[in-house]
């Protein structure tokens, strides 16, 4: 009996139940990256983090976007922060451990950000080893977590290069529409440059179709084009468009908490299992 085809046109595999992580391993660092805005990157970072916690992982979310969307999406007032990730990057006397905030989900912590981070790109230009600053900062907490997810800004500037240099892998959320496909080749070039110059172990974990609407031929064609061009790098999991994601953001909670039985929550739980298959050290 043939397996049912998933939204990507491939048979849906049965992802194994996540196994406990070996103690003492440093955290697996994943950069959530796409230079195009509005592709569901922040939503994916929050909800994948919460879904990974349900598998027994301890997760740190790092907001590395001056817009502070992830910070706000977890119920923190970004403009009222006394210190943010910017201050850790700029001042060696401040430890990232001093900034870590718990979220409403036990086992899911946050390093917040706000508009101050926009100044970091200019100030880092004159730093020695400017591409490695975030990697140095995260070194202090790698043994405290199982997974660290970095929500990158929608650009390919120095902040994003810092995130890619610090990361073990890249996850690329991609809206299921044609304009979103155009920038993927540029992102791939940036990843290859980082591999060549600052992080030769960086891997692309996968491309994730987001905001998918199965009722439209357009969405199906974009997914088919994505699989044709990237093959098995495209996740089997696809995140469908639903108002529940916006509602959970307003509530300052991951969808796994706000609407735990919703299809959106189930999709991110499936994505978490697929990520753990692709990142066996996580």
Rosetta blueprint (number, residue, H / E / L):
1 X L
2 X L
3 X L
4 X L
5 X E
6 X L
7 X L
8 X L
9 X L
10 X L
11 X E
12 X L
13 X L
14 X L
15 X L
16 X L
17 X L
18 X L
19 X L
20 X L
21 X L
22 X L
23 X L
24 X L
25 X L
26 X L
27 X L
28 X E
29 X E
30 X E
31 X E
32 X E
33 X L
34 X L
35 X L
36 X L
37 X L
38 X L
39 X L
40 X L
41 X H
42 X H
43 X H
44 X H
45 X H
46 X H
47 X H
48 X H
49 X H
50 X H
51 X H
52 X H
53 X H
54 X H
55 X L
56 X L
57 X L
58 X L
59 X E
60 X E
61 X E
62 X E
63 X E
64 X E
65 X L
66 X L
67 X L
68 X L
69 X H
70 X H
71 X H
72 X H
73 X H
74 X L
75 X L
76 X L
77 X L
78 X H
79 X H
80 X H
81 X L
82 X L
83 X L
84 X L
85 X H
86 X H
87 X H
88 X H
89 X H
90 X H
91 X L
92 X L
93 X L
94 X L
95 X L
96 X H
97 X H
98 X H
99 X L
100 X L
101 X E
102 X E
103 X L
104 X L
105 X L
106 X L
107 X L
108 X E
109 X E
110 X E
111 X E
112 X L
113 X L
114 X L
115 X H
116 X H
117 X H
118 X H
119 X H
120 X H
121 X H
122 X H
123 X H
124 X H
125 X L
126 X L
127 X L
128 X L
129 X L
130 X H
131 X H
132 X H
133 X H
134 X H
135 X H
136 X H
137 X H
138 X H
139 X H
140 X H
141 X H
142 X L
143 X L
144 X L
145 X L
146 X L
147 X E
148 X E
149 X E
150 X E
151 X E
152 X E
153 X L
154 X L
155 X L
156 X L
157 X L
158 X H
159 X H
160 X H
161 X H
162 X H
163 X H
164 X H
165 X H
166 X H
167 X L
168 X L
169 X E
170 X E
171 X E
172 X E
173 X E
174 X E
175 X E
176 X L
177 X L
178 X H
179 X H
180 X H
181 X H
182 X H
183 X L
184 X H
185 X H
186 X H
187 X H
188 X H
189 X H
190 X H
191 X H
192 X H
193 X H
194 X H
195 X H
196 X H
197 X H
198 X L
199 X L
200 X L
201 X L
202 X L
203 X E
204 X E
205 X E
206 X E
207 X E
208 X E
209 X E
210 X E
211 X E
212 X E
213 X L
214 X L
215 X L
216 X L
217 X H
218 X H
219 X H
220 X H
221 X H
222 X H
223 X H
224 X H
225 X H
226 X H
227 X H
228 X H
229 X H
230 X H
231 X H
232 X H
233 X H
234 X E
235 X E
236 X E
237 X E
238 X E
239 X E
240 X E
241 X L
242 X L
243 X H
244 X H
245 X H
246 X H
247 X H
248 X H
249 X H
250 X H
251 X H
252 X L
253 X L
254 X L
255 X H
256 X H
257 X H
258 X H
259 X L
260 X L
261 X L
262 X L
263 X H
264 X H
265 X H
266 X H
267 X H
268 X H
269 X H
270 X H
271 X H
272 X H
273 X H
274 X H
275 X H
276 X H
277 X H
278 X H
279 X L
280 X L
281 X L
282 X L
